[in-house]
Amino acid sequence: MDTVFIRGLEIPTLIGVAEWERQVEQIVVINVELATDITPAAAGDDLREALDYSVVSKRLREFVGAGTFQLVETLAERTAQMILDEFPVQRLRLELVKPRPNSGGHMVGIIIERGAAAE
């Protein structure tokens, strides 16, 4: 199995539990590794056969940007499920980072893995 990855995708969204977090969009950063078979695309040098990372990135921006979430866990789980439902991906590893959760200068986040077990 091959891996297509997207790293450092910054998306503004409403996320958090505190009242102030519910009032202003915050940036979340998504890193995702997508297990897929790249051989058909590579054999024909054909984008139509590839897992188009620009399409995946656009869909992530739409999905995450349109949501309002309290927990990073919820956002990560729903985002992973959307990817598995909409793209030819057997499994994924998704890291979701909230860079400045309380203006303290640190980062928090979650890493999840979903989909079929590794072969």
HUSUL-V713491 format. One record per pair of residues at least 12 apart in sequence whose C-alpha atoms are under 10 Angstrom apart, sorted by the first residue. I is the first residue (numbers start at 1). J is the second residue. D is the distance in whole Angstrom. If there is no record, write none. Layout:
i;j;d
I;J;D
I;J;D
This chain:
i;j;d
1;34;10
1;35;6
1;36;6
1;37;6
1;38;8
1;39;10
1;90;9
1;91;10
1;118;9
1;119;8
2;33;10
2;34;8
2;35;6
2;36;5
2;37;5
2;38;6
2;39;9
3;32;10
3;33;6
3;34;5
3;35;5
3;36;6
3;37;8
3;38;8
3;51;10
3;89;9
3;91;10
3;92;9
4;32;8
4;33;6
4;34;5
4;35;7
4;36;7
4;37;9
4;38;8
4;50;10
4;51;8
4;52;9
4;53;8
4;89;10
4;92;10
5;31;7
5;32;6
5;33;4
5;34;6
5;35;9
5;53;8
5;92;9
5;93;9
5;94;10
6;30;8
6;31;6
6;32;5
6;33;7
6;34;8
6;53;7
6;54;9
6;56;9
6;57;8
6;94;10
7;29;8
7;30;6
7;31;4
7;32;6
7;33;8
7;57;10
7;94;10
7;95;9
8;28;9
8;29;6
8;30;6
8;31;6
8;32;9
8;95;10
8;96;10
8;97;9
9;27;10
9;28;8
9;29;5
9;30;5
9;31;7
9;32;9
9;57;8
9;60;9
9;61;8
9;96;10
10;26;10
10;27;6
10;28;6
10;29;5
10;30;7
10;31;9
10;60;10
10;61;8
10;96;10
10;97;9
10;98;10
11;25;9
11;26;8
11;27;5
11;28;5
11;29;6
11;30;8
11;57;10
11;60;8
11;61;6
11;62;9
11;63;10
11;64;7
11;65;6
12;24;9
12;25;6
12;26;5
12;27;4
12;28;6
12;29;9
12;61;8
12;64;8
12;65;6
12;66;9
12;67;10
13;25;5
13;26;6
13;27;6
13;28;7
13;61;9
13;63;10
13;64;6
13;65;5
13;66;7
13;67;7
13;68;7
13;69;8
14;26;6
14;27;9
14;28;9
14;64;9
14;65;8
14;66;8
14;67;7
14;68;5
14;69;6
14;70;8
15;27;9
15;28;9
15;64;10
15;67;8
15;68;6
15;69;5
15;70;5
15;71;7
15;72;7
15;74;10
15;75;8
15;98;9
15;101;9
16;68;9
16;69;6
16;70;4
16;71;6
16;72;8
16;98;10
16;101;8
16;102;10
17;69;8
17;70;5
17;71;7
18;70;9
18;102;10
20;102;10
21;70;9
21;101;9
21;102;9
22;68;8
22;69;9
22;70;8
25;65;9
25;68;9
26;65;10
26;98;8
26;99;9
26;100;8
26;101;8
27;65;9
27;97;9
27;98;7
27;99;7
27;100;8
27;101;10
28;64;9
28;65;10
28;72;9
28;96;7
28;97;6
28;98;5
28;99;7
28;100;9
28;101;10
28;108;10
28;109;9
29;95;8
29;96;6
29;97;5
29;98;7
29;99;7
29;109;9
30;57;10
30;60;9
30;61;10
30;64;10
30;76;9
30;79;10
30;94;7
30;95;6
30;96;5
30;97;6
30;98;9
30;109;10
30;111;10
31;93;8
31;94;6
31;95;5
31;96;7
31;97;8
31;111;9
32;57;10
32;80;9
32;92;7
32;93;6
32;94;4
32;95;6
32;96;8
32;111;9
32;112;10
32;113;10
33;89;10
33;91;8
33;92;5
33;93;5
33;94;6
33;95;9
33;113;9
34;51;9
34;53;10
34;83;9
34;84;9
34;87;10
34;88;9
34;89;6
34;90;8
34;91;6
34;92;5
34;93;7
34;94;9
34;115;10
35;51;10
35;88;9
35;89;6
35;90;6
35;91;5
35;92;6
35;93;9
35;115;9
35;116;10
35;118;9
36;50;9
36;51;8
36;87;10
36;88;7
36;89;5
36;90;6
36;91;8
36;92;9
37;49;10
37;50;9
37;51;9
37;88;9
37;89;8
37;90;9
38;50;6
38;51;8
50;88;9
51;87;8
51;88;7
51;89;8
52;87;10
55;87;10
56;83;8
56;86;9
56;87;8
59;79;10
59;82;9
59;83;9
59;86;9
60;79;8
60;80;10
60;82;9
60;83;8
63;75;10
63;78;9
63;79;7
63;82;8
63;83;10
64;76;9
64;78;9
64;79;7
71;109;10
72;96;7
72;97;8
72;98;8
72;108;9
72;109;7
72;110;7
72;111;10
73;96;9
73;109;8
73;110;7
73;111;9
73;112;9
75;96;8
75;110;10
76;94;7
76;95;8
76;96;6
76;97;10
76;109;9
76;110;7
76;111;8
76;112;7
76;113;10
77;94;9
77;110;10
77;111;10
77;112;8
77;113;9
77;114;9
79;94;9
79;96;10
80;92;7
80;93;8
80;94;7
80;95;10
80;112;8
80;113;8
80;114;7
80;115;9
81;114;8
81;115;9
84;114;8
84;115;7
89;115;8
89;116;9
90;114;9
90;115;6
90;116;6
90;117;9
90;118;9
91;113;7
91;114;6
91;115;4
91;116;5
91;117;7
91;118;8
92;112;8
92;113;6
92;114;5
92;115;6
92;116;9
93;111;7
93;112;6
93;113;4
93;114;7
93;115;9
94;110;8
94;111;6
94;112;5
94;113;6
94;114;8
95;109;7
95;110;6
95;111;4
95;112;7
95;113;9
96;108;8
96;109;5
96;110;5
96;111;6
96;112;9
97;109;4
97;110;7
97;111;9
98;110;9
